[in-house]
Amino acid sequence: MAKQNDKALAESMGRRRPREVIQDEVADSILGELVPPGAVDIPIESLYRSPFQVRESASSDDIDRLAESIQSSGLISPIVVRSVINPAKDLQVKSVPTFLEADRNLQVKSFEIVTGHHRVQAILRLGWTTVPVLIKHMTDSQAAIALTADNAIKKDLTDWDRYQSILMLERTGACKTGREIAATLGVSPPQISQLRAFGKLPMDAIEIIQTAPGCCGYRLAYELDTLGLNQTCPELVTNAFAALVSGKIKAQNQVVQWIRLQMSAKRPRTYRRELKIQNPGSSPVRIVVTEDGATIDAKGLVPEKLAKLLEQNLADLVS
């Protein structure tokens, strides 16, 4: 019986699958998502925010909720980073302690975050000293495109964020054409043209949008530009955004109507006065006086006599 068991064990050992096959299956499973292959732990002080990140920071409450999720479920997906040389000091996620900076022999590699900026903020609140990351070799253009594409799938990405991404991709040369930008952002080429309308808003209005990026969608920005309101009444456009943020205007689709109402209220009233003169047995004479002049309407009027009468009394008639 023992020999039969030994034989069965030997046969089963001989049928063991190759290590590479097992690793591929694990990578495709939920376990592979929890512990991705190639993830390494690095000191949090070696992380730097991306200079290509244009997305607005999440609110403190959102970061707290994300931290709670990571605390209870772990970091499901590691942070994607790339190695960089001499990154800007002000982009460092967490500065190195002073007593360590004094050690000249200390060499800490620098890694720029490609995806996972909000997760890193949450990890900081949790007090982690190391972060699991995937290190990718990327050029500046590749990193800018990867970061933008990752942002594009976020539900809370605003149209203002998308417009800032357009400017960044053009400024860095990561995308050469509007079609490339559209593909990276996951929108249509015509929408890229409409998003550019943000750049035509009055500067004071843009400053308001920067403090509340969700207050203006690309459709509103495009409509204001198409109607020429940015040029004809920039102050009212700015006031409209202030009213929108404060809640006086309830929705974006009410902004244009609000501006038009304000324009009507400010428009000066046109002077107009109408007089009617009639003697018994004669045709009536109608005189209309406006800011632009006067008209006389009457049947059987003798022009020469009217001209002479006006000439004799011109000094009294014109102030």
Backbone torsions as a table, in degrees:
resi	resn	phi	psi	omega
1	MET	NA	-39.8	179.9
2	ALA	-64.8	-37.0	-179.0
3	LYS	-67.7	-38.2	178.2
4	GLN	-62.6	-41.6	178.2
5	ASN	-63.5	-42.4	178.6
6	ASP	-62.4	-39.5	179.9
7	LYS	-65.4	-43.1	178.9
8	ALA	-62.7	-40.4	178.9
9	LEU	-63.6	-41.0	-179.5
10	ALA	-64.3	-41.1	179.5
11	GLU	-64.8	-40.8	179.8
12	SER	-66.3	-36.9	176.6
13	MET	-63.9	-36.1	179.9
14	GLY	-70.1	-21.5	-179.3
15	ARG	-92.2	4.7	-178.9
16	ARG	-59.9	136.8	-177.9
17	ARG	-76.9	154.4	179.1
18	PRO	-60.7	150.0	-179.6
19	ARG	-57.4	-38.9	-177.4
20	GLU	-62.4	-38.5	179.5
21	VAL	-64.5	-44.5	179.4
22	ILE	-62.4	-42.8	-179.1
23	GLN	-63.3	-39.2	179.1
24	ASP	-64.5	-40.8	-179.7
25	GLU	-67.3	-39.1	178.2
26	VAL	-65.3	-40.4	-178.7
27	ALA	-63.3	-32.2	-180.0
28	ASP	-84.1	-8.1	-177.7
29	SER	-91.8	176.3	177.3
30	ILE	-63.0	-29.6	177.6
31	LEU	-64.5	-36.3	178.4
32	GLY	-65.8	-30.2	177.0
33	GLU	-73.1	-35.3	-179.6
34	LEU	-73.1	-38.8	-179.9
35	VAL	-128.1	78.6	-175.7
36	PRO	-62.9	142.9	178.0
37	PRO	-65.2	139.6	177.4
38	GLY	89.9	-2.9	178.9
39	ALA	-73.0	135.2	178.7
40	VAL	-129.6	153.8	177.5
41	ASP	-92.3	130.6	177.1
42	ILE	-128.4	154.7	178.6
43	PRO	-62.3	139.7	-177.5
44	ILE	-65.4	-24.3	178.6
45	GLU	-67.8	-15.1	-178.3
46	SER	-89.0	-0.2	-178.3
47	LEU	-91.0	141.4	177.9
48	TYR	-131.1	139.8	175.5
49	ARG	-66.6	153.3	-178.5
50	SER	-78.8	135.9	174.7
51	PRO	-70.8	-9.5	179.6
52	PHE	-93.8	0.3	-178.2
53	GLN	-79.4	115.4	179.4
54	VAL	-110.5	-9.7	-179.0
55	ARG	-67.8	137.2	180.0
56	GLU	-65.6	146.4	179.5
57	SER	-63.7	147.9	178.2
58	ALA	-70.9	159.1	178.0
59	SER	-69.3	161.5	179.5
60	SER	-60.0	-37.9	179.4
61	ASP	-65.8	-39.8	179.2
62	ASP	-64.2	-40.7	178.9
63	ILE	-65.9	-38.5	177.6
64	ASP	-61.6	-43.5	179.4
65	ARG	-65.3	-38.9	178.0
66	LEU	-65.8	-39.2	178.4
67	ALA	-63.7	-40.8	177.9
68	GLU	-62.8	-39.5	178.9
69	SER	-64.5	-43.6	179.4
70	ILE	-66.8	-37.5	179.9
71	GLN	-63.0	-39.9	-175.9
72	SER	-86.4	-35.3	-174.2
73	SER	-112.2	-8.1	-176.8
74	GLY	85.1	174.5	179.0
75	LEU	-86.5	98.8	-174.3
76	ILE	-61.6	-44.7	179.4
77	SER	-118.1	131.7	179.9
78	PRO	-71.5	162.8	176.1
79	ILE	-74.9	136.6	176.2
80	VAL	-94.9	127.7	-177.0
81	VAL	-134.0	169.0	171.8
82	ARG	-137.2	150.1	-179.9
83	SER	-76.0	134.5	179.9
84	VAL	-132.5	159.4	179.8
85	ILE	-113.8	132.0	177.2
86	ASN	50.5	57.4	176.5
87	PRO	-69.8	160.0	179.2
88	ALA	-63.2	132.9	-176.4
89	LYS	-60.6	-35.8	-176.5
90	ASP	-72.4	-6.4	177.3
91	LEU	-94.1	-3.7	-178.3
92	GLN	-66.3	131.8	-176.8
93	VAL	-65.2	-45.1	179.3
94	LYS	-145.2	124.9	-176.1
95	SER	-70.2	150.7	177.5
96	VAL	-72.5	136.3	178.5
97	PRO	-52.7	144.8	-175.8
98	THR	-57.6	-39.7	-176.1
99	PHE	-69.0	-23.5	176.3
100	LEU	-83.5	-33.0	178.2
101	GLU	-63.0	-28.1	-179.5
102	ALA	-70.9	-18.6	-179.6
103	ASP	-82.1	106.0	-176.2
104	ARG	-69.0	-20.5	-179.2
105	ASN	-81.1	-9.1	-178.2
106	LEU	-77.4	123.1	178.8
107	GLN	-123.0	112.2	-179.7
108	VAL	-112.3	122.7	177.8
109	LYS	-67.7	152.9	-179.3
110	SER	-109.5	134.9	179.9
111	PHE	-129.7	131.2	179.7
112	GLU	-94.8	132.0	179.4
113	ILE	-70.8	128.1	174.3
114	VAL	-97.3	-49.7	174.8
115	THR	-134.1	139.5	176.2
116	GLY	114.1	24.7	-178.4
117	HIS	-60.3	-43.6	-179.1
118	HIS	-69.5	-35.1	177.1
119	ARG	-64.3	-37.1	177.7
120	VAL	-65.4	-39.6	176.1
121	GLN	-59.7	-41.3	178.8
122	ALA	-66.9	-40.4	179.4
123	ILE	-63.1	-37.1	176.9
124	LEU	-59.8	-41.5	-179.7
125	ARG	-67.5	-28.6	179.3
126	LEU	-79.2	-12.2	177.2
127	GLY	81.4	18.9	178.5
128	TRP	-66.0	144.9	178.1
129	THR	-99.6	-21.7	176.4
130	THR	-127.7	158.2	-177.5
131	VAL	-132.9	131.3	174.5
132	PRO	-74.6	126.9	-176.4
133	VAL	-135.3	158.5	167.9
134	LEU	-107.2	122.1	-177.7
135	ILE	-93.6	119.7	-180.0
136	LYS	-114.8	146.8	175.7
137	HIS	-93.8	111.9	-175.6
138	MET	-137.3	147.7	169.6
139	THR	-81.0	172.6	177.2
140	ASP	-58.2	-45.0	-178.4
141	SER	-63.5	-43.6	179.9
142	GLN	-63.7	-40.2	179.6
143	ALA	-66.6	-41.1	179.8
144	ALA	-63.6	-42.3	-179.9
145	ILE	-68.5	-43.4	-179.4
146	ALA	-62.6	-43.6	179.6
147	LEU	-63.1	-44.5	-178.9
148	THR	-64.5	-43.0	179.5
149	ALA	-64.0	-36.7	178.2
150	ASP	-68.2	-41.1	177.4
151	ASN	-63.7	-35.2	-172.8
152	ALA	-62.3	-23.5	-178.3
153	ILE	-91.4	-1.5	179.9
154	LYS	-75.7	134.5	-177.8
155	LYS	-67.7	-29.3	-176.2
156	ASP	-91.7	9.5	178.5
157	LEU	-68.9	127.0	-178.8
158	THR	-91.0	163.4	176.0
159	ASP	-65.2	-31.4	175.5
160	TRP	-63.4	-40.5	176.1
161	ASP	-61.0	-41.2	179.7
162	ARG	-63.6	-40.9	178.4
163	TYR	-63.4	-42.8	177.6
164	GLN	-63.1	-34.0	177.1
165	SER	-65.5	-39.0	177.2
166	ILE	-58.5	-48.0	-179.4
167	LEU	-61.8	-41.6	-178.7
168	MET	-65.6	-44.8	-178.9
169	LEU	-63.9	-35.5	177.3
170	GLU	-73.6	-42.5	-177.3
171	ARG	-63.3	-39.4	-177.8
172	THR	-84.9	-10.9	-178.0
173	GLY	76.6	12.2	-179.2
174	ALA	-64.9	-34.2	176.9
175	CYS	-124.0	137.6	-175.8
176	LYS	-98.2	-25.8	-175.6
177	THR	-129.6	164.7	176.8
178	GLY	-63.0	-34.2	179.2
179	ARG	-66.1	-38.5	177.4
180	GLU	-64.5	-41.5	178.4
181	ILE	-63.7	-43.9	-179.7
182	ALA	-60.5	-42.2	-180.0
183	ALA	-65.1	-38.5	-179.6
184	THR	-67.8	-40.7	-179.0
185	LEU	-83.5	-12.2	-179.4
186	GLY	73.5	33.5	177.9
187	VAL	-127.3	174.4	179.5
188	SER	-83.3	154.1	176.6
189	PRO	-55.6	-41.4	177.3
190	PRO	-60.0	-34.1	-179.7
191	GLN	-67.7	-30.4	176.1
192	ILE	-61.3	-42.9	178.5
193	SER	-62.6	-39.8	-179.7
194	GLN	-70.8	-35.1	177.9
195	LEU	-64.0	-30.2	-180.0
196	ARG	-64.9	-14.1	179.3
197	ALA	-63.1	-20.8	176.1
198	PHE	-57.9	-35.8	-177.6
199	GLY	-71.1	-10.3	-179.5
200	LYS	-100.9	1.2	177.0
201	LEU	-72.7	155.3	175.8
202	PRO	-58.6	146.3	-176.5
203	MET	-58.6	-39.7	179.8
204	ASP	-65.0	-34.4	177.0
205	ALA	-68.8	-38.7	178.1
206	ILE	-62.4	-39.1	178.6
207	GLU	-61.6	-36.3	177.8
208	ILE	-67.8	-42.6	-180.0
209	ILE	-63.2	-35.3	179.4
210	GLN	-62.4	-30.4	178.4
211	THR	-84.2	-21.1	179.8
212	ALA	-142.7	74.8	-172.1
213	PRO	-57.0	-26.7	-177.6
214	GLY	-82.1	-1.3	-174.9
215	CYS	-75.9	-16.7	-176.6
216	CYS	-136.0	120.8	174.1
217	GLY	-91.4	168.3	-176.4
218	TYR	-66.1	-28.4	180.0
219	ARG	-64.8	-41.2	178.4
220	LEU	-66.9	-45.1	179.6
221	ALA	-59.9	-41.1	-179.5
222	TYR	-67.9	-40.1	-179.9
223	GLU	-65.1	-42.8	178.9
224	LEU	-61.5	-38.3	178.9
225	ASP	-70.9	-44.2	-178.5
226	THR	-62.2	-38.4	-179.3
227	LEU	-80.4	-7.2	179.1
228	GLY	74.9	15.3	-176.4
229	LEU	-71.4	-26.7	177.9
230	ASN	-62.4	-32.4	-178.5
231	GLN	-88.9	-40.1	-174.2
232	THR	-79.5	-32.1	-178.6
233	CYS	-146.7	64.6	-178.0
234	PRO	-59.2	-33.8	-179.7
235	GLU	-66.2	-40.0	178.9
236	LEU	-68.5	-36.0	176.6
237	VAL	-61.7	-44.3	178.1
238	THR	-63.1	-44.5	178.5
239	ASN	-62.5	-33.2	179.2
240	ALA	-65.3	-41.6	178.3
241	PHE	-66.9	-37.8	176.6
242	ALA	-62.5	-41.1	178.7
243	ALA	-68.1	-33.5	178.8
244	LEU	-66.9	-43.5	-179.2
245	VAL	-68.8	-37.4	-178.6
246	SER	-76.8	-15.6	179.6
247	GLY	99.3	-3.2	178.3
248	LYS	-66.3	-35.0	169.4
249	ILE	-101.8	126.1	-169.2
250	LYS	-81.8	-28.8	-175.3
251	ALA	-147.8	157.2	-178.3
252	GLN	-63.0	-32.8	-178.5
253	ASN	-72.7	-0.1	177.1
254	GLN	-101.5	-4.8	-173.5
255	VAL	-65.4	-49.7	-177.2
256	VAL	-61.9	-42.8	178.4
257	GLN	-61.5	-41.2	179.1
258	TRP	-62.0	-43.3	179.7
259	ILE	-62.4	-42.8	-179.6
260	ARG	-65.1	-37.5	177.1
261	LEU	-64.3	-40.4	178.1
262	GLN	-65.6	-37.5	178.1
263	MET	-64.4	-41.0	179.5
264	SER	-65.0	-39.0	-179.0
265	ALA	-67.6	-32.0	-177.8
266	LYS	-85.9	-17.4	-176.9
267	ARG	-67.3	125.8	-178.6
268	PRO	-65.8	144.9	178.5
269	ARG	-70.4	136.9	179.5
270	THR	-80.0	128.7	179.6
271	TYR	-71.5	129.9	177.4
272	ARG	-153.6	128.6	178.0
273	ARG	-137.2	134.9	-178.0
274	GLU	-120.5	131.7	179.9
275	LEU	-122.8	146.5	179.0
276	LYS	-129.6	122.0	-177.8
277	ILE	-118.4	134.4	179.4
278	GLN	-154.4	126.5	174.1
279	ASN	-96.4	153.0	178.6
280	PRO	-54.8	129.8	176.5
281	GLY	83.1	1.2	-179.8
282	SER	-119.1	164.5	178.5
283	SER	-73.8	148.2	179.2
284	PRO	-70.5	148.8	175.2
285	VAL	-112.7	125.3	-178.2
286	ARG	-110.4	123.4	-179.6
287	ILE	-117.0	126.5	177.9
288	VAL	-119.9	122.5	-179.3
289	VAL	-114.9	127.0	176.3
290	THR	-128.8	-177.8	178.1
291	GLU	-63.6	-27.3	-175.0
292	ASP	-90.6	-8.4	-179.8
293	GLY	149.5	-160.0	-177.6
294	ALA	-138.6	150.4	176.2
295	THR	-129.3	146.2	178.4
296	ILE	-123.3	124.9	-178.0
297	ASP	-121.1	116.8	-179.5
298	ALA	-160.0	147.9	177.0
299	LYS	-89.0	142.5	177.5
300	GLY	73.0	18.9	-178.5
301	LEU	-73.4	134.7	177.8
302	VAL	-95.2	108.7	-174.6
303	PRO	-56.4	-42.5	-176.8
304	GLU	-62.2	-42.3	-179.8
305	LYS	-68.1	-37.5	178.9
306	LEU	-65.3	-43.6	-180.0
307	ALA	-62.6	-41.1	-179.9
308	LYS	-66.7	-39.8	179.0
309	LEU	-64.0	-41.8	178.7
310	LEU	-65.6	-39.4	-179.0
311	GLU	-64.0	-40.4	-178.6
312	GLN	-68.9	-27.2	-175.4
313	ASN	-115.7	16.9	-174.5
314	LEU	-59.3	-40.5	-177.7
315	ALA	-62.6	-33.9	179.3
316	ASP	-81.9	-26.6	-175.7
317	LEU	-81.0	-32.9	-177.0
318	VAL	-106.4	122.1	-178.0
319	SER	-89.7	NA	NA
